Every structure is written in C-alpha cells, then in structure tokens.
C-alpha cells in the first residue's frame, strides 16, 4: 500500500498537470489512442519476459510512426489515420494476448496493478515524472503562446510544430508512467478527469495545473481506500473516483448559477 500511495502521487502530479494541456490542445482522443496502441508492445514484453515499460515504449514509437505514415495519404485524414492505426494495433495486441505462451496476469496489462509496483518501478516512474514536470515548466510560456494564438506564434519566435511534438512526447511519457498502475484501458482517466474537474473550478492556467494535480492525487488515494475497504480492483476504483469527482464538480457548478438566479428572482 505504501508503494501504491507513492505511485498514485506520481501519477497525479504528471497526469494532472499534463492533462490540462491535453484538454487545452484538444488531444484527449490522441491520449486515449496512445494508451490503446501500446498494447501489442506490452504483450510482446510479457511474452519475452522483458520490462513492461520497455515494451510500452516500443509500442508507442511504432504507433506514432504508423500514424505519421498513414496520415500522409491525401485521401485519409489524420483522425481517420489515428482510428485505423489504433484499432489495428489494439486488435493485434488482443490476438497476441490469446497466445498460450502469454503468462498469467493479462488483466494487469489492461487494468493495471498499482498494488504490485516494485521499488524499481517507483524509481523509474519518479524519473519520468521529473522529466515531464521539468519540461512542462520550461515549455509553459511556449505552450500558452501556441495554445492561445497559434497563427501569431511564429511572429513571437515560437514554432508551433515543435511545441506540438514536445507535448506529444511528454504525453507518451506520462502514458508510460500511468500504464503501470492503471493499465492500458484506464490510463486516460488520470489524464482527462482531473484536468476536466480543474477546468470547471478555475479560470487561469496556472491555478488549473495545481488544482488538477491535487484532484488527481486526492481522488487516486480515495480510490485506493475504496479498493481496500470494498474489496474492489484498485485501478478501476481509482478511475471510478476520478470520474465521480468530475461529476460532483459539474453538478456543483450547475447548482450555483441556479441558486443565484433564484436569489435574484
């Protein structure tokens, strides 16, 4: 449990902060696509007895190259290319997972095993989180410029293509960190739900980053407690609490204007 708590803190810091930029740049679908497309790499790593993070990294690289190649076809749009590549890779991962040689515990690849992380997993996750947070701090001004006024960014000395590429690389790193605890299917929850909750509660990007990370950490810890006392799966419990937090925030925001209108009347 101590290692699980440390893992969800790391996930909350990286996923909460990066998720704000994912929403700001409309990359939610890309985040989900990256998470799903690394399944073949995870299964192959399990078959060969290699670290899952290594397999996931290779899977993300293959997916990114495949999307880039397919998207160059004039008759195929980028969204269509992403959908074709992701569904194809996810299907390939499922087929590989049906191999008799796949070790037991396939569910850990899909739904994660935050209670099974080792000290080496935590160390590697901490290094990746440090890289993600440090890069976000360095790129903060450029991310704001491109996000708010892409057409004028070049005039201000900022290359939108490089900023987009850097953000996607950081997204891939965050997915690699989160997939250990939440698995291939639930990893998007820690990237999207806390940021969406923070967007309902804040109006400035700096505040949104802090609130999103705090929401992710608190909700993930709540999910661990729910898993412990209710006897439910840890990854699914964390994802459920993250989504429930967003729903509560959305409901509360909807009630406040209604009360103000009633008071004014």
ChimeraX attribute file (.defattr): number of C-alpha atoms within 10 A of each C-alpha:
attribute: neighborCount
match mode: 1-to-1
recipient: residues
	/A:1	13
	/A:2	7
	/A:3	16
	/A:4	21
	/A:5	17
	/A:6	18
	/A:7	28
	/A:8	26
	/A:9	20
	/A:10	25
	/A:11	30
	/A:12	28
	/A:13	25
	/A:14	32
	/A:15	34
	/A:16	31
	/A:17	27
	/A:18	26
	/A:19	31
	/A:20	28
	/A:21	25
	/A:22	22
	/A:23	17
	/A:24	17
	/A:25	15
	/A:26	12
	/A:27	17
	/A:28	16
	/A:29	15
	/A:30	18
	/A:31	22
	/A:32	20
	/A:33	22
	/A:34	26
	/A:35	28
	/A:36	27
	/A:37	28
	/A:38	29
	/A:39	29
	/A:40	26
	/A:41	26
	/A:42	28
	/A:43	28
	/A:44	20
	/A:45	20
	/A:46	21
	/A:47	16
	/A:48	12
	/A:49	11
	/A:50	13
	/A:51	12
	/A:52	19
	/A:53	22
	/A:54	13
	/A:55	21
	/A:56	30
	/A:57	18
	/A:58	18
	/A:59	24
	/A:60	25
	/A:61	17
	/A:62	18
	/A:63	24
	/A:64	20
	/A:65	12
	/A:66	17
	/A:67	20
	/A:68	15
	/A:69	11
	/A:70	18
	/A:71	18
	/A:72	12
	/A:73	11
	/A:74	8
	/A:75	9
	/A:76	13
	/A:77	13
	/A:78	16
	/A:79	13
	/A:80	14
	/A:81	18
	/A:82	24
	/A:83	16
	/A:84	15
	/A:85	23
	/A:86	25
	/A:87	14
	/A:88	14
	/A:89	23
	/A:90	19
	/A:91	16
	/A:92	16
	/A:93	20
	/A:94	14
	/A:95	12
	/A:96	18
	/A:97	21
	/A:98	11
	/A:99	11
	/A:100	9
	/A:101	11
	/A:102	17
	/A:103	13
	/A:104	9
	/A:105	11
	/A:106	15
	/A:107	11
	/A:108	18
	/A:109	21
	/A:110	20
	/A:111	22
	/A:112	26
	/A:113	21
	/A:114	26
	/A:115	18
	/A:116	14
	/A:117	17
	/A:118	13
	/A:119	11
	/A:120	9
	/A:121	17
	/A:122	18
	/A:123	12
	/A:124	14
	/A:125	24
	/A:126	19
	/A:127	12
	/A:128	19
	/A:129	22
	/A:130	15
	/A:131	16
	/A:132	23
	/A:133	18
	/A:134	12
	/A:135	14
	/A:136	20
	/A:137	11
	/A:138	10
	/A:139	15
	/A:140	14
	/A:141	12
	/A:142	19
	/A:143	23
	/A:144	15
	/A:145	21
	/A:146	21
	/A:147	18
	/A:148	13
	/A:149	11
	/A:150	16
	/A:151	11
	/A:152	14
	/A:153	18
	/A:154	13
	/A:155	9
	/A:156	10
	/A:157	10
	/A:158	17
	/A:159	16
	/A:160	20
	/A:161	11
	/A:162	11
	/A:163	17
	/A:164	15
	/A:165	11
	/A:166	16
	/A:167	22
	/A:168	18
	/A:169	16
	/A:170	21
	/A:171	25
	/A:172	22
	/A:173	21
	/A:174	29
	/A:175	31
	/A:176	26
	/A:177	28
	/A:178	28
	/A:179	29
	/A:180	29
	/A:181	27
	/A:182	29
	/A:183	27
	/A:184	28
	/A:185	18
	/A:186	23
	/A:187	30
	/A:188	25
	/A:189	24
	/A:190	33
	/A:191	33
	/A:192	27
	/A:193	27
	/A:194	32
	/A:195	31
	/A:196	22
	/A:197	26
	/A:198	27
	/A:199	23
	/A:200	14
	/A:201	17
	/A:202	14
	/A:203	10
	/A:204	10
	/A:205	17
	/A:206	12
	/A:207	13
	/A:208	24
	/A:209	22
	/A:210	16
	/A:211	22
	/A:212	31
	/A:213	28
	/A:214	19
	/A:215	23
	/A:216	35
	/A:217	27
	/A:218	19
	/A:219	25
	/A:220	29
	/A:221	23
	/A:222	17
	/A:223	23
	/A:224	26
	/A:225	18
	/A:226	18
	/A:227	17
	/A:228	14
	/A:229	8
	/A:230	10
	/A:231	10
	/A:232	14
	/A:233	18
	/A:234	24
	/A:235	28
	/A:236	21
	/A:237	24
	/A:238	30
	/A:239	23
	/A:240	19
	/A:241	22
	/A:242	27
	/A:243	20
	/A:244	15
	/A:245	20
	/A:246	21
	/A:247	15
	/A:248	12
	/A:249	18
	/A:250	16
	/A:251	11
	/A:252	13
	/A:253	13
	/A:254	11
	/A:255	11
	/A:256	11
	/A:257	11
	/A:258	11
	/A:259	11
	/A:260	10
	/A:261	9
	/A:262	9
	/A:263	8
	/A:264	7
	/A:265	6
